[in-house]
Amino acid sequence: MSEKTSIKEEQKIEIKKPKMYKVLMHNDDYTTMEFVIQALTEIFKKSAIEATQIMYDVHRKGVGVAGIYTYDIAKTKSNQAMDMAKESGFPFKLSMEEE
């Protein structure tokens, strides 16, 4: 008769939070304030008040934070806003920056 020895190994699974990215809107002399507010409310789901505040940041400081998301969501929203700008004839620029 043979004896079986079993060793139980404990594994620790470490779940890391995904890196977050800021979607930045950049000021230009052609894109209208109304368009920026529309993009913020429709794509970035901001309230009219939040969108107006971000639009003023873009206008006064040259850049504003549209939102902070995981990479895939940030990229998707940036692309949607730039496509919307292109369709409307604006040279609107967005970028992403790791938080």
C-alpha positions in Angstrom: 0.0 0.0 0.0 1.4 3.4 -1.0 0.7 6.6 0.8 -0.1 9.7 -1.2 1.1 13.0 -0.1 -0.6 16.1 -1.4 0.7 19.6 -1.1 -1.8 22.4 -1.2 -0.3 25.5 -2.7 -1.8 28.8 -2.0 -1.8 31.3 -4.8 -2.3 35.0 -4.4 -3.9 36.7 -7.4 -3.1 40.3 -7.5 -5.6 42.4 -9.4 -4.2 45.7 -10.5 -6.4 48.7 -11.2 -6.1 49.6 -14.9 -4.1 52.7 -15.8 -6.3 55.7 -16.3 -6.0 58.3 -19.0 -7.1 61.9 -19.2 -8.8 63.0 -22.4 -7.6 66.5 -23.1 -9.3 69.0 -25.4 -7.1 71.6 -27.0 -8.1 75.2 -27.9 -8.1 76.4 -31.4 -9.4 79.6 -33.1 -12.0 77.8 -35.3 -14.0 75.2 -33.2 -17.0 76.9 -31.7 -17.8 76.9 -28.0 -21.2 75.4 -28.9 -19.5 72.5 -30.6 -17.2 71.8 -27.6 -20.2 71.8 -25.3 -22.1 69.5 -27.6 -19.2 67.0 -27.7 -18.9 67.1 -24.0 -22.6 66.5 -23.4 -23.1 63.9 -26.1 -19.9 61.9 -26.1 -18.4 62.5 -22.6 -21.9 62.5 -20.9 -21.2 65.8 -19.0 -24.1 67.9 -17.7 -24.6 71.3 -19.4 -23.0 73.0 -16.4 -19.9 70.7 -16.3 -19.6 71.0 -20.1 -19.7 74.8 -20.0 -17.0 74.9 -17.2 -14.7 72.5 -19.2 -15.3 74.6 -22.4 -14.2 77.7 -20.5 -11.0 75.9 -19.3 -10.2 75.0 -22.9 -10.9 78.6 -24.0 -9.0 80.4 -21.2 -6.2 77.9 -20.4 -5.7 76.4 -23.8 -6.6 72.9 -22.6 -9.4 71.2 -20.6 -10.0 67.7 -19.2 -13.0 66.1 -20.9 -12.8 63.0 -18.7 -10.6 60.3 -17.1 -11.1 56.8 -18.4 -9.4 53.5 -19.0 -7.3 53.4 -22.2 -9.9 51.8 -24.5 -12.7 54.1 -23.4 -10.5 57.2 -23.6 -9.4 56.3 -27.1 -13.0 55.5 -28.2 -14.4 58.8 -26.9 -11.5 60.8 -28.4 -12.0 59.2 -31.8 -15.8 59.8 -31.6 -15.3 63.5 -30.8 -12.7 63.9 -33.5 -15.0 62.2 -36.1 -17.8 64.5 -35.0 -15.6 67.5 -35.4 -14.4 66.4 -38.8 -18.0 65.9 -40.0 -18.8 69.4 -38.7 -15.7 70.9 -40.4 -13.8 71.8 -37.2 -10.0 71.2 -36.7 -10.8 70.2 -33.1 -7.9 68.4 -31.4 -7.9 65.9 -28.5 -5.1 64.0 -26.9 -4.7 61.5 -24.1 -2.3 61.6 -21.2 -1.7 58.9 -18.6 -3.0 60.1 -15.2 
